[in-house]
Amino acid sequence: MSRQSIWATKVAALIKSGNSAAAIAQIKVAPTVKDLQDLRKLLTTANLLKLHPNVDSASTDMIAALSAPRLHRSP
């Protein structure tokens, strides 16, 4: 049984307060894919993804970006 991250609850609180621009900025620097998935679970249960389509698209884009394999860069 995994606990939800503190990051997800804080970003969900930003969205609930109406500050979706700050929430999108936080989504763009999300620590892990699991944190983003936890955030989407919180927003889905609160029916906030329908009200904020820009947050929905930003979170799905960042999940895809963080899930993709990294390109190797030589030093």
C-alpha positions in Angstrom: 0.0 0.0 0.0 1.7 3.2 -1.1 1.1 6.6 0.3 0.3 9.6 -1.9 3.1 12.1 -2.1 3.0 15.5 -0.4 3.8 17.2 -3.7 0.6 15.9 -5.3 -1.6 17.2 -2.5 0.1 20.6 -2.5 -0.4 21.0 -6.3 -4.0 19.8 -6.0 -4.5 22.5 -3.4 -3.1 25.1 -5.9 -5.6 23.9 -8.5 -8.5 24.0 -6.0 -7.7 27.5 -5.1 -7.8 28.6 -8.8 -4.1 29.1 -9.4 -3.8 26.8 -12.3 -0.8 28.8 -13.7 1.3 28.0 -10.6 0.1 24.4 -10.7 1.2 24.0 -14.3 4.6 25.5 -13.4 4.9 22.9 -10.7 3.8 20.1 -13.0 6.6 21.0 -15.5 9.2 20.4 -12.7 7.5 17.4 -11.2 9.9 15.1 -9.4 8.7 11.7 -10.6 6.1 10.0 -12.8 4.5 8.5 -9.7 3.9 12.0 -8.3 2.2 13.0 -11.5 0.0 9.9 -11.4 -0.9 10.6 -7.8 -1.9 14.1 -8.8 -4.1 12.9 -11.6 -5.8 10.5 -9.2 -6.5 13.3 -6.8 -7.8 15.5 -9.5 -9.9 12.8 -11.0 -11.6 12.0 -7.7 -12.3 15.7 -7.2 -13.6 16.1 -10.8 -11.1 18.9 -11.3 -9.6 17.6 -14.6 -12.8 18.4 -16.4 -12.7 22.0 -15.1 -9.1 22.6 -15.9 -8.3 21.1 -19.3 -4.9 22.9 -19.5 -3.8 21.1 -16.3 -5.0 17.8 -17.8 -2.9 18.3 -20.9 0.1 19.5 -19.0 0.1 16.5 -16.7 -0.3 14.0 -19.5 2.5 15.6 -21.5 4.8 15.5 -18.5 4.0 11.9 -17.8 4.9 11.1 -21.4 8.1 13.1 -21.2 9.3 11.6 -17.9 8.4 8.1 -19.0 10.4 8.3 -22.2 13.9 7.0 -22.3 16.6 9.6 -22.0 19.0 10.2 -24.9 22.6 9.6 -24.0 24.7 12.8 -23.9 28.4 12.4 -23.9 30.3 14.6 -21.4 
